[in-house]
Each structure stands twice: as C-alpha cells, then as structure tokens.
Amino acid sequence: YLRIDTVHQGDQDGCKGLYHINAVDEVTQWEIVAATPQISELWLLPVLEAILQQFPFVIRGFHSDNGSEFINYTVARLLGKLLIEQTRSRPHHSGDNGLVEAKNGAIIRKHIGYGYISAQHAQSMDQFYREHLNPYVNFHRPCAVPKVVIAANGKRRRLYQRWATPFELLQESPDGESCLRPGITFAELEHYANSQSDTEAALAMQQAKRKLLGRLKGKQTA
C-alpha cells in the first residue's frame, strides 16, 4: 500500500529543477525513489510504471495528496489496469500522507540536499536511485518500527523501540511470500541482501553519490 509524493529540486534563473518521486509502502516501509525532469502526464507515467516494477511485491493501494500530477485520468487508468486502488488525502489534513513526507526529509533531502539541480540531469539521478540508493535503503538501512499503544483514555501513541530494514519487515510479514510478484522469491532477495554487508553498501552508495553530485555541480557551473 503505497504512499507517494513529489519533491522539487528548486528553480534557478527561471528554470525548473528536476523532480523526485518518492513511494513508500506503509506496512514494510519499502521505499523506491525516482527522478523525472517534469511532472506532466507525458513524463510522469513511465516513471510511475518503473517505480511500481521495482517493488518486489504486488501493489494493492496508491495514496497521494491532491496534486494534479497524481489525480488525473491518465494515472487512474494505469492504476485501474493494474487493479490498484487509488486514494487521496483529505483537504487540510497534512498528516494523511505523513509517512512519505517524513521519508522525503530523511532520505531525499538528507542525501541530495536542497540546492538546485537542473532537470536535464534527471536521468543520471534516476540511475543513481535505481542502482545505489534504493537497494541500500531497502536492504541495508534500518528504519524505526512503530508500535501503537492505546492509553487508558483511548489515545493512541506510537513508540519506536525497534529498528529493522524494509526487507526484514517484509520477511516477517505473515503472508509475505504470497505477496511477492511472480518470479521473485525470498531466497533470491536474501542472496542479493547478503552480497554486501551494510557497511559496504553504505560506502558504495556514498561514493556513487559523491561522484554524481560532483559531476552535476561541475556541469551546472561550467
């Protein structure tokens, strides 16, 4: 059940920067980030299709805010074809999409920052996400796991007493294996996860990120 949002990488001299598309599963916190030069229907549809294909399990729900990039007939047609239910946040209830908005800061802003990046670099950014950041986040980066506690007065509180990777949370799901997409197995995913240690994956991701941002910075100041 995906929570999805867009993050804009700023404007400069009247030119729009690239856009990040962030999708997070609300159960396992499995996260796929992509990049696109524009969020018009022409550009966004292939990016959404690529995002959905990167999740190892079948997608049942797709929740966004009320932005027109997601609330339109083209996206509705795509999701309907895949039998994915589309929902959207209530007006003036910013917490409805709080999970992905928190990940926007903890993942995208933390690693990419707030500085302007030209839309022409969207393909290079998307390749970095697909090959380095997304695998690191899902197989090697633990995230806080909430435990809901109901007080005597009926109020619900979330306690964060445990950390686990999205892959570990997927493995622990009661029906996890039955939810995997055809052709994907836990053995295959575990083999991929064990191909690098957490430290090795983090170092490789950071090295790729430094090369990418250094190259983009050089092109933009040239």
ABEGO torsion letter per residue (X at the ends): XBBBBBBBAEBBGGBBBBBBBBBBBAAAGBBBBBBBABABAAAAAAAAAAAAAABABBBABBBBBABAAABBAAAAAAAAAAGBBBBBBBBGBAAAAAAAAAAAAAAAAAAAEABBBBAAAAAAAAAAAAAAAAAAAAAABBBBBBBBBBBAAGBBBBBBABBBBAAAAAAABAAAAAABBBGBBAAAAAAAAAABBAAAAAAAAAAAAAAAAAAAAAAAAX
